[in-house]
Amino acid sequence: MGASRRSGLPTSEEFAVWRAYIQTVEILRARVQAKLHADCGLSDGDYKVLLALSETKEKSLRSSELAAHIEWERSRLSGHLGRMEKRGLIRREPCADDARGWQVVLTDDGARAFRASLSPHAQAVKAYFIDAFTDAQLTEIDDTTRALRAHLGLTPMKDRGV
């Protein structure tokens, strides 16, 4: 099945590929998330926020930048940050240059929780995803992902590690 540019609705075979792909990705994500939560007490959302903050030099981002970075609506992020703040993983501070904005800062407890999650998260990714494929298949998945991201107008993924 090559790349199709034909008009009209997907064929039943194309829909079958789509449904199998989406269902499999959802199950894969759920299993990795469940393992992360069981091993570290972090949700997938916690992990995304902590990862984004840990990747910055200052260990902080404006809330609007964080929302864009993890591709969440700002209202969703605000509620999640409130729960993370109660657990001591992050803190919110008023932005020095914008009275309406907030700076989200990684706390020492948040950094420790994130570091503690790295190995269990990597082990889950390896067990549920990497180990299912040969090196050649992983290269094909990478090529496919790049093509899909380009088609959707998304920026290429940076090499971010776990």
N, C-alpha and C positions, 0 to 999 in steps of 0.2 A: 504494500500500500504506500504509494509515493505521496508527496505533498500535493493536495488537490486545490485547485482554484476554481472549481466548477460552482455554478450557482445552484440554488435549491437547498433542500434540507439534507442532513447527513443520511447516508444509507443505513440500513439495519446493522450491517457489519461495522460501520464507523461508530454508530451509537453503542454497540457492544464493547468496542475498544474503549470508548469514553467512559462508560459505566464501570467497566472492570478497573480502569486506571483510577478513577475517583474513589471508588470503594476501597481499593487496595491502599491508596495514599491515606485515606481517613483512618483505616485500621492501623496502618504503620504509625501514624502520628499518635493515635490513642495509646498504642502500646509503649512507645518511647515516653510519652507524657506520664503514663501510669507508673512506669519504672522510675522516672525522675522523681515523681512525687513520693513514691514508696521509699526510695533510697535517701532522699534529701529533704523532703517536705516542701519542695518548690513546685509551683505550677508552671506550665509552659509560658504563661504570661510573665511570671516572676523571672524566669530564665531569660526571656527576651529583653526585659528591661535591664536586668543585671549585666547581661552580655553587652548591650549597647553602651551602658555607662562605663563598664570596665574597659572598653575599647578606646575611650577618650583619654587624652593626656590629663585633663583636669578631673576626671572621674565624675563629670557632671554634664548635663545638657539642659537647655531650655525645654520646657515641657512641650512646646510646639515642635521643636526639632526632634525630640524623642518620639513624639507621635508619628511624625513623618518617617523617621528612620525605621520604626518597627511596623509601619503601615497600619496604624490604628486610628480610629476617630478620637479626637481630643476628649470627648465626653467619656468614652470607654476607658481611656488612659487615666483620666482624673480619678475615677472610682477605684481603679486598680491601684493607683499610687497611694490613695488613702489607706487601703488595706496593707500595702507594703510598708507604709510609714508607721502604722500601728505596730507592726512586727519589728521595726527598727532596721529594716533593710535599706531604706532610703530616707532622705529628709528633703523637704521642699523649703526653699528660701526665696524671698522676693528678688527679682532681677534688679541689679544695680542700675541698669540703663533703661528699664521699662517698668513702671509701677504696676502695670497690668499683668506682667509676665511672671512666671515662676521658674526657678532653676531647680532641677532635680539632681540631688547629690547622692552618690553612693556612700553609704556609711561603712565603718570598719566591719560591723556585723554583716552587712550586705556583701562586702568583698569576701569575707570568710565563707559565707554561705555559697557564694558563686564559685570560689576556688574548690570548696568541698563537693560541688556538683559536677565539676569538669570530668573527672574520671568515670563516675557512674553514667553520666550522659554519653560520653564517648563509647563506653562499653555497650550501652543500649543501642546506639547507632550502629556499631559494628555488628552486634548480634542480630538485630532485626533487619538491617539494610545491607551493609557492606558484605557480610558473609554470604548473602544470597547470590552474589554475582562474581563472575570472573573479571579480571582486569580489563579485558576487551569490552565486556558488557558495561562496566563502570564508565569507560571512555564513551561508549555510545549514549549512555544516560546523560553524561555531561554535555555531549554534542546536542542531544535532544532538548535538554533544559536550556541551553544557550539559544537555540533556535526559537523555542517557545517564548522565552523572555524577550527576545528581539521582536517577535511577532506581536507581543502584547505591549511593546513600547517601554519595557522595563530596562533599567540600567543593568549591565552585566554585574554579576555577583563578584565581589572582591574575595580574595582568598582570606577567609576569616577563621579558619580552623573550626573548632567545636563551637 
